[in-house]
Amino acid sequence: MSVSSAVDWLCSRYGGDRARRLARLEQQKARRARSRKRFTFWAAVAAQLEAGSRAATVPCGDPDGAGDGRRPAVEIMI
């Protein structure tokens, strides 16, 4: 899996804040496992999420305030 596809998947599945936390957690796990390849991969994912380089394409935030980064199934019109 490439870094950009991992960032896309994390953002679509978990939203911005939780995606950053998960990337940092995986980076710590890789450090404890002494896996240089995994550590480098998750460091790149975490850096890309922190830098907000995805802001130009699809926002990784929470557009509707639902907390999970996905759009609601039903939109309420007022």
HELIX and SHEET records of a PDB file:
HELIX    1   1 VAL A    3  TYR A   14  1                                  12    
HELIX    2   2 GLY A   16  ARG A   32  1                                  17    
HELIX    3   3 ARG A   36  ALA A   51  1                                  16    
HELIX    4   4 SER A   53  ALA A   56  5                                   4    
END                                                                             
